[in-house]
């Protein structure tokens, strides 16, 4: 989440500054540009057109955003909607792998602690599933709970119901730990290992996103600068030649 929070804040601030420049700063120059009757460059025409569109449809835009957010919140409050939303998050290109690793780590740490303190495995599975905070994984854990209740091994049930969440090497480690009677030790090792993998993933993601964000900000600043200063330069040349 830390890897995503910083880029989102920077991008949000950049977009806010860009929208402010398009809707408040650039329009102040538009009357000046139109009075000189110079041909406006493409960046200026695009941004002025965007400003006209926003001002002409801002009420529809606000209502549309509000309606979308309301519908989204209502959908994810339902069991089915929350299930599909959490499933989408786990498969999302950037944050999906991080969220999956975090869920695996939390599940293993909680299950290990409960098992080590003598909590019955069925109760431990139920509690661990609820603490993951993901409806998609919780649904998988409920199926595992039913299998274990009927006498199946945790590793085999995980392999049947949660192979799309738990990597193959993690499932193998759980199987080895369960067969050796050291499930709690293996869960702790998996949790610690997954924590390290998550940290490494976050560091690599941050290192990748920072230059991309810098390029994105540079393009926005360059576009705004060209949109404002190119017409001014053309006006200066027109006055100088006239």
Secondary structure, 3 states (H helix, E strand, C coil): CHHHHHHHHHHHHHHHHHHHHHHHHHHHHHHHHHHHCCCCCHHHHHHHHHHHHHHHHHHHHHHHHHHHHHHHHHHHCCHHHHHHHHHHHHHCCCCHHHHHHHHHHHHHHHHHHHHHCCCCHHHHHHHHHHHCCCHHHHHHHHHHHHHHHCCCCHHHHHHHHCCCCCCHHHHHHHHHHHHCCCHHHHHHHHHHHHHHHHHHHHHHHHHHHHHHHHHHHHHHHHHHHHHHHHHHHHHHHHHHHC
